[in-house]
Amino acid sequence: MQEQEQEQAQGGVREAAFAVRGALAAARVGLVDREVGAEVVTLCAVAGEHLLVVGAPGTAKSLAVRLIAEQLGGRYFECLLGRFTEPNEIFGPVDLRRLREGVVEIETAGMLPEAEIAFLDEVFLGSTAIRNTLLGLLNERVFRRGATVPAAPLRVCVGAANHVPQDPSLAAFADRFLARVFVDPVADARLEELLEEGDTPTASGQVVQGSPDALAGVDRLAEAARVCELGSVRLVLATAVRRLRAAGVPITDRRGVRSQRLVAAAAVLDGRAGGRGAGRPVDVATDRADGGRAGCGSLCHAAEEYSHGSAARARRLAATGRDLLARFGPEPRDGDRRPRLEAVLREIDAGFATPDLDVELAAIRAWLIAAVQA
């Protein structure tokens, strides 16, 4: 009976993972060189952690968040913070009707305290009052307003900034954002793809809503992640933290402990009940094992970004090729699609010698060559 219950629970995790991965795949369709952002937002939503995106202005830091929020569903809140931003612009105004009755109450409808996914641009420019209130929302998922402390449904908050703050007074606040993604301008090899996507309805925010089961799937996976078996990866994770500290990367005890949540989230996103370890190298972002031959299929772009492994790159290119084949068919006739196909072909040839291609990637390369020559 116990084995049957465990199998049913594992089946529920796999179904939830399938729904969430479907939403993630739909969001990645509208992204160019920002797929890692969508993957890490999803990972953090499952882990119950928050993400800091760091990059120069104009690098589309918010795009991945908007697209994955559309696909996961739920209430979304976005705000650009500045030095003169008032708390009521984020948390809601005082209810004047209640104030006439002598009761101070905040009207939170449509504001951050009722959001399930949030994006705060220039997050470190907010006032001390804003940051102090945000700490309760980020850390404890509560909105403190006088004697009442209502729970907040926030799954993940994404903060954006041009750089990581050096001010010691901001260090504790920045530490609440466990995951970090650094973005640069889109690589030259993908400029044609960027120009094409930038002229589509997706770029203007007209995104088709994802599966209604996706946000419920996030909650189901979050529940599974809390009981995920991580004993086999703790030694490797501790070694990674030591190496980062030795390299001068500040990792607080809190960040080190909470990073286990990302490992658990990556495992359940793949439909597994535990992290991989047993003496094999595993890293937080990718769950990469055996020198890169195995990995987290749900986070293929993050796997490539953080492992720098050829196997991860091959998986990502194969997935891109399959998507193109599904979208354009085996014999694409639309000449406007040719730059997209050529970009992927150039990336394959730049990264791999032809004899080193596996069967799937070799077949995708052959299709791309035939398509661009048609």
N, C-alpha and C positions, 0 to 999 in steps of 0.2 A: 504494500500500500504506500509506504514511504517513497519507494522508487517511482511509483506511478505519479505521486504528487510532485516529485522533483522533475519528472519528465514533462508534466503539464506546465509547471512553472517555467521550465526552460523553453518550452514551446511558446509561451506567452512572451518571453524575452525576445525570441527570434521574430515573432510577428511584429512586436513593437519596433525592433531594430529595422525590419524591412520597411515599415511605414516612415520612420525617421530618415533612413537612407534614401528613400524615394523623394522626400522633400528636399534633402540635401542635393541630390542629383538634379532636380528641377531648378534649384537656385543656381547651381554651377553653370547651367546653360547660358545664362546672361552675363557671366563674368569672364574677364580676360586678365590673367595674371593676378587675380584676387581670389582664386578658389580656396587658397589656404585660409583666408579670413572666414569664409562661410563654414569651412570644416571646423575651425577652432571655436567659432560661435556655437555651433551645434555641440561640440565636445563639452564646452563650458556649461551649456544649458543642462546637459545630462549630469555633469559633475556637480552642478549647483554652485559654480564659481563664476568669476567675472573676468573680463578680458580688456586689456589695454592695447589699442592700436596706435602705433607711433609712425608718423610719416609727414613729409612736407605737405603744405597746402596743395590742393589740386590732384592728389593721388587717389581719389575716390575711396577714402577710408570708410565712408558710411554706406557705400553701395552694397557691399556683401551683407551688411547687417540688415538693410532694408529687404533685400531679396530673400534671405533665409527667414526673416520675420514673416514675410508674405506667405512663404511656403509652409511654415510651421503653424501659422494661424495664431490666434490669441490677440490680446490688446498690446499695441505697440506705442511707445512714446519716444519722441526725439526732441532734443533741445540743444541750441548753441549757447554755451555759457560765456559770459563776459564779466568784466570787473564790476559792472553795474547791474547785473542780472539780479532780480528780486526773487526771494524764496517762493513767492506766490506764482511765479512763472513756471516753476518746476513742480511744486507740491500742491498748488491750488490756492485760490483766494479765500479770504474769510467769508463765511456765509453771513451776509448782512441781515437776513431775516432772523437768524438765530442770535445775532449780536444784539438786535433790538430787545431780545428777551433776556439779555444779560449772559448769554452763553457764547463763548468763543469756540467756533467750530470751523474746520477747514473743508471747503467743497473740493473733494479730490477726484470727481468724475472726469475722466479723460486725461488725468495727470499721472505723474510718475508713481505715486503710491498705489495706483490700481493697474499699472502696466505689468505685463508678463515678460515682455522683451523691451529693453530700453537702450537708446543710444544717446550719449552725452558728449557732444563735441567740445573741444577745448576744456576738458573736464577739470583741469587744475586752475582755471581762471576764476572759478566760483569763490564766493566769499567764505569766510570761516563759518558763518552760520549755515550756509548751504552744505559745506563739507561735513559739518558735525551731524546734520540731519541725515545726510547721505550715508554716513557710517552705520547708522541703525538699519537703514534699508538694505545696504550691501551685506553687512555682517549677520544681522539677526532676522532680516526680512520682516521688520516691523516699522511702522511710521509713528513716531512719538509726537503727540499733540496734546500737551497738558496732561490731564489725568488718564486719558484714554490712549491705549497702545494697540491699534488694530494691526492684524497681520497683513503683510503685503504679499501678493501672488507672484512676485518677481522671480523668474527663472534665471535670467542672465542680464547683466548690465554691461554694455560695451562703452568704455571711455576712450576718447581719441585725443591725441596731443601731437604737437610738432616734435617734441622731444621729452625724454624722461626727466622729471624735475630733479635738480640738484639741491634745492632748498630743503634743509633738514626738517622744517616744519611741515613739509608735504610728504615726507617719507612714509609716515604711518598710514596716510590716506592712500598713497600709491601702492603700498603693500597689500591692500585689499583686492587689487586686481592681480590674481594669481598668474594668469596666462598673459604672454606678451607676443604681439605680432608686429614686425617692422616691415613697412611697405616702401618700395621705391617706384619711380616711374616705370611704366610697362616696358619690357625689354624690346629692343628694336626688332627682334625676330617675330614679334606678335603685333606689330603696329597695324598691319592690314586687318587683322582680326579685331583689334580695338576700334578702328575706324568703322568697320562694318557693324559691330555691336552698338557703337555709339549712335548709330542712326536708326535704331530699331525701337519699337514701342517699349521693350524691356528697359532700355536706358532711361526712358522718361517716367518710369514708375508704373506702367500699365502691365502689371504682372498677373498671370493667371493664378488664382488661389490654389494652394496645394491640398493635399489630402486632409480631410477633417480629423483623421485619426492621428496626425503627426504630433500635435502637442500632447495628446493623451499618451502617445508613444514615448515622448520625452519623459513624462512623469513615471511611466512604467519602467523605463530604463533607469531613471534616477533611483527608484526604489530598489531595483536589482543591483545597482552599483554600490549601494550602501552595505550590501552583504556579500559583495564580490570577494573572492579568495585572492589575497595578494601576498601570501607568505613567500611564494617562490620568486617574487620580484624585489622584495625589500632590500636584500643585500646589494643588488645591482643599483637600485635607486640611491642607496646610501653612498655607494662609490661615485655615482654621478654627481651628487651634491658636494662630496669632498673635492672632486676634480674642478667643479665650477668655482668653489670657494678658493682653491689654490690658484686658479687662473684670474682671481680678482673680481669675480662676479659675486655680488652680495646676495646670499641666500639666507634669509632669516629662518629661525626654527619653525615659525608658523608656515612659511612658504614650503619648507621641506616636508613637513607633515602633510599639508593639504595637497601637495603634488600627487600624493597617492590617489586622490580622487580623480585626477585626469587619467591615470592608468586604469582605474576601475571603469571609468566612462568609456575609454577606448575599447576595453574588453567587451562590455555589454553592447556597444554599438556594432560589434562584430558577431553578436549573438552568443557570446561565451560567458561562462559563469566565473571566470578567473583570469588573472594576468598570466602571461607566459614567462617562464623562468627556467627552473631546473638546471641552473648552471649556464644557460645560454644568455648572450647579451640582449638586453631589452632596454629601449629608451622610452621616456615618458610620452613623447609626441606620437610615436609611430608604433609602439609595441613591436619593434623590429627584432627579429631573432635570427640566429644562425648566419651572422654576417650579412644580413639584408635579404636572404632568400625567402623569408616569411615576413608577413607584415600585416598591418591593419588595413584591410581592403576598403573600409569605410572612409578612411582618411588618406587617400592615395597621394594627394598633393602635399599634405603636411608631411607624409612619410618621406617624400622626395626632398622637401625643403629642409628638414631637420636631420635626415640621415645622410644626405648627399650620396646615396647608394645607387648604383646602376640598375639594380633590380627594381627599386622603387620607381626610378625614371621610366623603365620599360613598362611597368604596370600602368603608370599614368598615361603614357603615350598610347598604349594599347586601348585603354579606356576611352581616350579622346578619339582614336580611330573608330572604335565601335559606335560612339555617339554620332560621328560624322556620317558613317555608313547608314545608321538608322535614320538620320535626318534627310540625307540627300539621295539615298539609294545607291545601288552598285554602279550606275552610270549617270552621274550628275550632269545635267545639260545646262544648268544655269552658270553662265560665265562669271557672274559676280561671286560665285563661291570658290572660284579657282584660287584667289590669294589665300583663303583659309586652308585649303588643301595643301598648297605649296608650303605654307608656314610649318605645318605639322611634318611634312616630308623633309624639309630642311632640318628640323629639330631631330628627327630620327637619324638622318645621315650624319649630323654633327656629333651626335652622342654615341653612335655605335658603328663598328665595322660590319659590313654586310654578313660575313661568316658568323658573327657573334649573335645575330638576331635569333630569338626563339621562333617557334613555328607561327604563333599568332601574330607577332609583330612583323615577321617577314611577309605574311599574307596581307596584312594591312598596308605595308609599304608597297607591295605589288599593286594593290587596288588604287592607292594614291597616285602612283606613277601612271597607271592606265587612265585614271580620271583626269589628270592635268594634261595628258597628251591627247585626250579625245577632242 
